[in-house]
Amino acid sequence: MKELHITAENLKKSFKIPLLKEGLRGSFENLFRREHEIINALIDVNFKISEGEIVSYIGPNGAGKSTTIKILTGIIMPDSGDLNILGKNFNRNRNGILKQIGVMFGNRSRLFWNLPVKESYGFLKNLYEIDDTSYKSNLEFLSSALDIENLIGKQVRTLSLGQRIRCELAAILLHSPKIVFLDEPTVGLDSWAKWKIREELKRINKEFKTTVLITSHDTNDIDVAGRIILLDKGRKIFDGDKKVFTEKFGSSDYSVRVEFETNAEIKEELFKTIVSRINSFENSVLKFSVGQSDPLFKFLKDIDYIKPIKDLHIDRESLDDVIRKIYAGT
C-alpha cells in the first residue's frame, strides 16, 4: 500500500476584502468607516494524495486553487482544518517538511536575476543541505533531462522564458523533493517548451515516485495527470479518475465531421431534415452532434444519399471541451 503524502481535512480559508467607495465623499468614508466583504476561498476541502500520484487541481478563476497551494506550502495558514504532509502534522513539523517539497508559482523566479544559473543552484545546495555526491548526481541528471547543460553558466536575465522555466524546474527538483507543487507551470511558454516540461515531469515522476500536484488552465497540463480534483467557489465538487471526470461532466454526445468531394450547392436546411443539431456546413465539410441514442448510421446513410461522403470523423467530447464548458458555467 502506498504511503499517504498529503492528507487535508476540512480546510477552510476566508479573506476580508475592503469595499471601496468611489468619489470624494466615498474616499473620506473609506478612510474613517470602511466596509468589508468576507470571501470564502475554501470551504471544508478534503483530499488525500498518495506517493507517486500526479494530480491536477483545477477550477475557474477564484475557485481556491492557489489558496490551497499556498496553504500546502506554508505561505498562508488555514482558518481551520487539519493538514498532514509526509505523515506529519504540517504546523508542528513545518521546517522539516518544507525541505522535502518543491514549489513553482508560474513565472515567479527563485533564480538570482543577474547571476549565472549555477550560482543559484549553489545557493540552493547550501539552503537544503544537499551533500556533494547527491548534488552532482542530481544536477547532471536534471541538466541532461531538461536540456540545460549549456544554460547553467549563463546569467538568468539573458535566458528566454522557456529556458528559464526549465532552469526553474531543475531548481525545485535539485534537492530530490518527495512532493512538487506546480501552480500554472507552463504559462506563457511555446508549444515545444510546454511539451518538454510535461514529458520530463512524467519521467521524473516515474523514476523517482515524486508526488506532483499541478494547477493549470492548460488542458494539456491537466492531461498529464491520472486524477483530477475540481474546485468551484471554494468547494470540492469532484475528485477521481480523469476518465470518470469526462464521463461525469461531459455530455454523451458524439461530434461528427463529414467531408464531401466538392463544395456542392446544397443548402444547410436539407441536412436539417436528417439531423437537427448542425454545427456548421462550409467548404465541403458538415459538422453536427448526435446523442448515443440517435440512429447515427441511418443519418450517415441518408446524408451519403444526398451527397457521397469522402471522409468521416466521429469523436466524443474532449477533456478540453468538458473543462471549457464547466468554466463557462454551462
SVG drawing of the C-alpha trace seen along z (x, -y; Angstrom):
<svg xmlns="http://www.w3.org/2000/svg" viewBox="-37 -65 68 67">
<polyline fill="none" stroke="black" stroke-width="0.4" points="0.0,0.0 1.4,-3.4 2.2,-5.9 -0.1,-9.0 1.9,-12.1 -0.9,-14.7 -4.0,-14.5 -6.2,-17.6 -9.2,-17.5 -11.9,-20.3 -9.6,-23.1 -11.3,-26.5 -10.0,-29.9 -11.7,-33.2 -10.4,-36.7 -11.7,-40.1 -11.8,-42.3 -12.4,-46.1 -15.3,-47.6 -14.0,-50.9 -16.5,-53.6 -15.9,-56.0 -15.9,-59.8 -14.7,-62.4 -17.3,-61.5 -16.5,-57.9 -12.8,-58.5 -13.5,-60.1 -15.8,-57.2 -13.1,-54.7 -10.7,-56.4 -13.0,-56.5 -15.7,-54.0 -14.6,-51.3 -16.9,-48.4 -15.7,-44.9 -16.8,-41.7 -15.9,-38.2 -14.8,-36.0 -14.8,-32.2 -11.9,-30.9 -12.0,-27.3 -15.0,-25.6 -14.4,-22.2 -12.0,-20.9 -10.9,-17.3 -8.5,-15.1 -5.8,-12.5 -2.9,-12.1 -0.6,-9.1 3.1,-8.7 3.8,-9.0 0.5,-10.4 0.2,-13.2 -3.0,-15.1 -4.5,-18.0 -6.1,-20.6 -8.4,-22.6 -11.2,-25.1 -12.2,-28.5 -10.5,-31.7 -11.4,-32.3 -12.2,-28.7 -9.5,-28.4 -6.7,-26.6 -3.8,-29.0 -5.1,-29.4 -4.8,-25.7 -1.3,-25.6 -0.3,-28.5 -1.7,-26.6 0.1,-23.3 3.4,-25.2 3.0,-27.2 2.7,-30.6 -0.7,-31.2 -2.5,-29.5 -6.0,-27.9 -8.6,-29.3 -9.4,-25.8 -8.8,-22.2 -6.1,-19.6 -3.1,-19.2 -0.7,-16.3 2.2,-16.1 4.5,-13.1 2.8,-11.6 3.4,-14.5 1.3,-17.4 2.3,-20.4 2.1,-23.1 4.2,-21.2 6.8,-20.0 6.9,-22.9 10.6,-23.3 11.4,-19.6 8.5,-19.2 9.4,-22.3 12.9,-20.8 11.2,-17.8 8.9,-19.7 9.5,-21.8 7.3,-24.7 7.0,-26.6 4.5,-29.5 4.1,-30.3 6.8,-32.8 7.9,-33.8 11.6,-33.0 13.8,-31.6 16.9,-32.2 19.1,-35.3 18.4,-37.5 21.9,-39.0 23.9,-35.9 24.6,-32.7 22.1,-29.9 24.7,-27.7 25.2,-30.4 21.5,-30.0 21.9,-26.2 24.9,-26.6 22.8,-28.7 20.0,-26.0 22.6,-23.3 23.5,-25.1 20.0,-26.0 18.7,-22.4 22.0,-21.0 22.5,-18.7 25.6,-16.6 28.2,-16.9 27.6,-13.5 23.8,-13.9 24.1,-17.5 26.5,-16.4 24.3,-13.4 21.1,-15.4 22.5,-18.3 23.9,-16.0 20.6,-14.2 18.4,-17.3 20.7,-19.2 20.5,-16.3 16.8,-15.6 15.8,-19.3 18.4,-20.1 20.0,-22.9 23.7,-21.9 24.5,-25.0 22.4,-27.3 23.6,-26.9 26.7,-29.1 24.6,-32.0 23.0,-34.9 19.3,-34.3 18.3,-37.6 19.8,-36.5 17.6,-33.4 14.3,-33.2 11.2,-32.4 11.2,-28.8 14.9,-28.4 14.3,-30.0 11.3,-27.8 13.4,-24.7 16.1,-26.0 13.4,-26.8 12.1,-23.3 15.6,-21.9 16.0,-24.3 12.9,-22.9 14.0,-19.3 17.6,-19.7 17.1,-18.5 15.1,-15.4 11.8,-16.6 9.2,-14.0 6.3,-16.3 6.3,-19.0 3.6,-21.8 3.3,-23.4 1.0,-26.5 0.5,-27.3 4.0,-26.0 3.8,-26.4 2.0,-29.8 3.5,-31.9 5.6,-29.1 5.6,-28.0 4.3,-24.5 7.7,-22.9 8.7,-24.1 5.4,-23.0 5.7,-19.6 9.3,-19.2 8.3,-20.1 5.3,-17.8 7.4,-14.9 10.1,-15.4 7.5,-15.7 6.2,-12.3 9.7,-10.9 10.8,-12.2 7.5,-11.0 8.1,-7.6 11.8,-7.3 11.6,-8.9 8.0,-8.3 7.7,-12.1 4.2,-13.2 3.0,-16.1 0.1,-18.5 -0.4,-20.7 -2.8,-23.6 -3.3,-24.9 -5.8,-26.3 -3.9,-24.5 -5.7,-21.2 -2.6,-19.6 -1.0,-20.2 -4.1,-18.7 -3.9,-15.7 -0.6,-14.7 -2.4,-13.6 -4.4,-10.4 -6.5,-12.1 -8.5,-15.3 -9.7,-17.4 -12.2,-20.1 -13.0,-23.1 -15.8,-25.6 -16.3,-28.6 -14.1,-27.1 -15.8,-23.7 -14.5,-20.4 -17.1,-19.1 -15.1,-16.2 -12.2,-14.0 -11.4,-11.0 -10.1,-9.4 -9.7,-11.6 -11.9,-9.2 -14.6,-9.3 -14.4,-13.2 -15.0,-13.3 -18.0,-11.0 -19.5,-12.9 -19.2,-16.4 -19.1,-15.8 -22.1,-15.0 -22.7,-11.6 -22.9,-13.3 -20.7,-12.5 -19.2,-15.1 -19.4,-14.1 -17.4,-15.6 -18.4,-14.7 -16.3,-15.8 -17.6,-15.7 -15.8,-15.6 -16.7,-19.1 -18.4,-22.1 -21.8,-21.3 -24.7,-23.7 -26.5,-22.0 -28.4,-24.1 -27.9,-23.5 -31.6,-23.2 -31.6,-20.0 -29.3,-18.4 -31.5,-19.6 -34.3,-17.3 -31.9,-14.5 -30.2,-15.7 -31.3,-18.8 -28.1,-19.7 -26.0,-21.1 -22.9,-23.0 -21.6,-24.2 -21.6,-23.5 -18.9,-25.2 -16.0,-24.3 -17.4,-20.9 -17.4,-20.0 -20.5,-19.3 -20.3,-19.2 -23.1,-18.1 -23.7,-16.5 -25.8,-13.4 -26.7,-11.6 -25.8,-8.0 -29.5,-7.0 -29.7,-8.7 -29.6,-6.5 -26.2,-7.7 -25.8,-5.1 -29.1,-6.0 -28.2,-9.7 -24.9,-9.0 -26.7,-6.8 -29.2,-9.5 -26.5,-12.2 -24.5,-10.0 -27.5,-9.6 -27.7,-13.4 -24.0,-13.8 -21.4,-11.0 -19.2,-11.1 -15.5,-11.4 -14.2,-11.3 -15.8,-10.8 -14.6,-11.5 -16.5,-10.7 -15.3,-11.9 -16.5,-12.2 -16.4,-15.4 -12.7,-16.1 -11.3,-17.0 -10.7,-20.5 -14.4,-20.8 -15.5,-19.5 -13.4,-21.9 -14.3,-24.9 -18.0,-24.1 -17.5,-23.9 -15.6,-27.2 -18.3,-28.8 -21.0,-27.6 -23.0,-25.7"/>
</svg>
